[in-house]
Amino acid sequence: MSDNLEDELSILQAIYPEQIQGTERGFVFENNEPQFSLEFFFAPGHSAPQICVHSKILSRSKVEILQRELVAFQRQLPADEPMGFRIITWIVENVATLLQDGSETTGNEEARITSTTHTTTTASSPALELAHCSVDHIRSLRTYRAALEAICASNGLTCHVLLHTAHPIIIFVGAPDAVSAALRDMRTRNVDVNTRGQPCKERLLHVHERRAIPTSVVEAMTGTAARGDEHALLTHTCLVHQEGPPPPLLSLFTTLGMDIAARR
């Protein structure tokens, strides 16, 4: 098993301790209701997994529906990034809809539905908050990023990681409740590895400031007139910046009257 696969497996086992089982060339996710399993198989030299749906309960036609929709959704994901959590989250959230009699929803249609819902939500300019944090160190960036992506996906917020300073800066942007949940998850989920290479929680998270983002700023970030780079502030995933903050993020801090440099 490769180091990358071991990192992803350790994160998934921390999130789904009773449902993830490692195998020689991947892992298996067991869904409880309805009962089916997803077998992730990683062929040598390939970063994207082959995924097979198995079930002793579901009919053959419904298994085929899940398999088809799963493949369609997987094709939308970056092939060079861990995708296990995203795929599992998507199938768990959408399995009831996919298995409805006569349902012909495809992965592309699901993405369109999700996009439409997001547009409707952001058009109403929801209250957003920014949390400015830092940590002492990040030992495994791949593990840390996968954990933050999982936290962002489960809580519906965006995270920016800045690595140009002595102590990595972590910035969360989202609804206040989502930000609070993410900060809690940082301390209760495995996000990094210790000196022995074992999964560990973030015990040294420093929250420097939490600041509400004014409605006018939210509208500028999410409105139809916003530039593409501004939308990057609200991707509902984790973005890593090796050489300093991108201009839109720096502009947001300036607008809020905040210093992006972490003062420890």
FENBELSUL-V919275 format. One record per run of one state. SS is the DSSP state (a for helix, b for strand, c for the rest). FROM is the first residue (numbers start at 1). TO is the last residue. If there is no record, write none. Layout:
ss: {SS | SS}
from: {FROM | FROM}
to: {TO | TO}
This chain:
ss: {c | a | c | b | c | b | c | b | c | b | c | a | c | a | c | a | c | b | c | a | c | b | c | b | c | a | c | b | c | b | c | b | c | a | c | a | c | b | c | a | c}
from: {1 | 3 | 16 | 20 | 24 | 26 | 32 | 36 | 42 | 50 | 55 | 60 | 75 | 84 | 99 | 107 | 124 | 128 | 135 | 141 | 156 | 158 | 163 | 169 | 175 | 176 | 189 | 190 | 194 | 199 | 202 | 206 | 214 | 215 | 223 | 228 | 235 | 238 | 242 | 247 | 257}
to: {2 | 15 | 19 | 23 | 25 | 31 | 35 | 41 | 49 | 54 | 59 | 74 | 83 | 98 | 106 | 123 | 127 | 134 | 140 | 155 | 157 | 162 | 168 | 174 | 175 | 188 | 189 | 193 | 198 | 201 | 205 | 213 | 214 | 222 | 227 | 234 | 237 | 241 | 246 | 256 | 264}
